[in-house]
Every structure is written in C-alpha cells, then in structure tokens.
C-alpha cells in the first residue's frame, strides 16, 4: 500500500507558448501542442495552460512574463530561425530585461556546421542568444534553442522541436506522474451523468472527466479518471465500472 | 485598380478559447483550433490569439474576460455537455455577471429531442443558459450553444462545433479578407533571409513570413505573403520570385 493523499506528491507545472502567425491564420496546423502535452504528462509535468500568439514582440513579451511567473516551466515553440520574422530570441531578452548578442558557443556550433565562408549575416542571426541563457542542443539542423530562467525556447519545426524537448526535459526535475485510466461506456453522457457526479463527490482526489464521441452513428462516452495515487485510481475505476454495469441492466 | 492602403479595409478580430483538461493532458489532440483559424481567415475574421485552459471556473472566467475585452469576438469550444465537469455555461455567466438558469427555449429543444420522459436532470443541465444569451443551433445532437455578448460558446466535439460555427458566423459581420500567396523556394532560410528582409522593408503593408520545412532530406522554405490588397500582394510575390530566381543562378 502506498500512502494516500495529494499532499505527498510533488507537482511540477508548465505552460506551452506557441509563437507564429502561420498557426493563427490556419495555414499551418500545429502539431507541437499535443505532442508536448502528452510527453509532459508521461514524465510527470502538468501542462496547465497553452497560448498561441502572433509574431509581434509586445505580444510575445506579455505572454512570456504572464506564463513564466505563474508556472514552474514554459515551453515555447517557433520564431528562432534566420529570417526577419523570427523575433523570439529578442522578445525573450526583452521579457527578462537582459541583453542579447551573438553567443560565442552558438557561433562556434554554426561555424562548424556551415563553414566560416557560408556563415552569412542571416545564419549568424541564429546565434543571437539572451545573456545568461543555457543552450539547447539541436541534433537536426544545429542552430540551438536556449533556456532563459524557466523558459525553454525551441524551434517550431516538429522534428527539431521533438529533439530539443528530449534534450531539455533530461535536465529538469519532474514531479509525480499523473496516472490515468479510461473506462468506455456504450451510452451517451446524459444517461451516465448523475451517477458519475455522485462518484466524483466520493473521490475528490480523483479527477473524473467525461468525453462524448460519435460511434457507429450513435453516442458513446469515454470516462477518464486521473490521480497520482494508483490505489485510489483503481478504486475509482471499479466504482465507474459498477455504475455502467448497473445502467446497462437497468430499464432505460 | 482598387484603392491601396490598409486604412481602407475594415478589420474584424477574434480569439479562440479551448476549454478542457483532456487537451492539456494530451489525451485528446485538439482539432478545432486549426479548423476555426482557417475558416475565419477565409471569411475575413483575423484570429489574433488562442488560449487553452483547464476545466476550472476561475481559469475560464479570467480567460474569457481578458479575451472578450480585447477582441471583437471570442470563439470557445468545450465544456457544455451534461456531466459534472461541464462548467463552461456557469463560468460564462460569472464572467459577465449575469444569472444562469434553465432556458425555456433550450428546454423546449431538448424536450422535443429526448421526449419529456427521458429529459433527466443531467440532460436538463444542457439547457442552462446565461441570461440574455442567444442560442446557437446544434443540428447534430440538438443541445444548443449560445452567444453571450461577443463570446460564441460552442461544443468541443468537432462535428458539432463545425455546425455551430457555420450557424454563428452567418450572423456576424466580417471584415476585409486577408489574401495570401505562397512562393516555394528550394533552399534553406539562411540563403534567402537577407533578400527577404529587404523586400519586407519595401512592402510594409504586406506581411511576409518564412517557413522552413524538411523536403527530401534537405531544407526548403515556403515564403507566405499576406495582404488585404490584391495589387500589393501581387507586387510582393513578383519581388520574392525575382529574389529566388537570382539566388538560384548566383554562385552559392
């Protein structure tokens, strides 16, 4: 038996900040939010909020300040390339009131990759890193991300972002994992709602969510239970399973 | 020739608010943000910000107030079902300081759908609508969404959300459409960045974005130009095409 109660579990929180006009216009469909959310849940980091903002410095600065003050970590994606619309690094420096310049470590990485003769001004722009930041390795295209305070600044291209997320999460402490279990119910939410609300009252330490879906032309419901305590989670699952069984045998 | 200059174009702005623990945990991958963003861009509504918040009333209230004060419209998705974790309607009422109760119009719709004998307390919960709100038709599963002030409250299930978005956007004035054109370049951003920055300076009324991607194991770039003025957009496209042609013929 493990000790029960949320107070015994350390919780690590985070937010995701997606930066880019192309996501807001719908031209590019974001693939990073779902990936980061699932990844963080699996390693014991709770994503509590997501924001998507345009390529406007004031908007990025405001969002970074709000999110970094409120959560243990912020994972940002996008805007760290070599073109004029890549303004994330400058915005991060401004958000934290530090200077920004070509970082010798980043210049060395880019020189090694492109060769000094091909390291033009635009590519050198990718070596602009806020003062005091730690670099995040980019095994795909070399130009590094960086961590400033509790903000992890990553690329927007999914394959690069994923490699950077591996690198950065290896260096930060994570919390107790949120465990979850899904109980499928072959009925709409309306039949199960009353009983489910009663179970939620009996299990204040287990978060119970109800997710309707279309199935074979009718409605079905996934009941998702989440807790950091495996025993309580199992007890909650049994209660929900008993509720569903009783509804299936009861007259409608 | 059409008149040039952004001042002649009416701009309508909006934000998207996604409500739901299941998106933040990564269990459900959001399909609504990209859909709404692309849809709104096509009809002349600029999405300026997106937030995803958990099923916590204080969080929903704070986000609704921030977004509705700042943009012409807010499109919310999720949390209007019959179960205990569906708290969006109550949060909207609290955000705007109005009462909430069973709405006779909504009760009539649900009674017609389920029959009075099957309209249990949970299903009746879906008729809770903030005072003064207009209903949004739900042709799929009947339980309506609603518009309160400038916030359009829709279901989270994509097929239902899409039907509600059709209904609600038919009733609101839209602005001048943002036009866009994409110029593909078979080279990485680093080669094109300097010339692109110069073109952006020549075309302050055309937003020029550069989006790198992996292609056949190498890097390619999509240059996306956006403007509400078709003539200026076409001029910008020609400038970018000439830049790419000159780079392709120049020694690297």
Interface residues (C-beta under 8 A of the other chain):
Chain A: X18 X21 X22 X23 X24 X25 X26 X27 X28 X29 X30 X33 X34 X35 X36 X37 X38 X39 X40 X41 X46 X47 X48 X49 X50 X51 X52 X53 X54 X55 X59 X81 X82 X83 X84 X85 X86 X114 X118 X120 X121 X122 X123 X125 X126 X141 X157 X159 X178 X180 X189 X190 X191 X192 X193 X194 X196 X197 X200 X207 X208 X209 X210 X211 X212 X213 X214 X219 X224 X226 X252
Chain B: X18 X21 X22 X23 X24 X25 X26 X27 X28 X29 X30 X33 X34 X35 X36 X37 X38 X39 X40 X41 X46 X47 X48 X49 X50 X51 X52 X53 X54 X55 X59 X81 X82 X83 X84 X85 X86 X114 X118 X120 X121 X122 X123 X125 X126 X141 X157 X159 X178 X180 X189 X190 X191 X192 X193 X194 X196 X197 X200 X207 X208 X209 X210 X211 X212 X213 X214 X219 X224 X226 X252
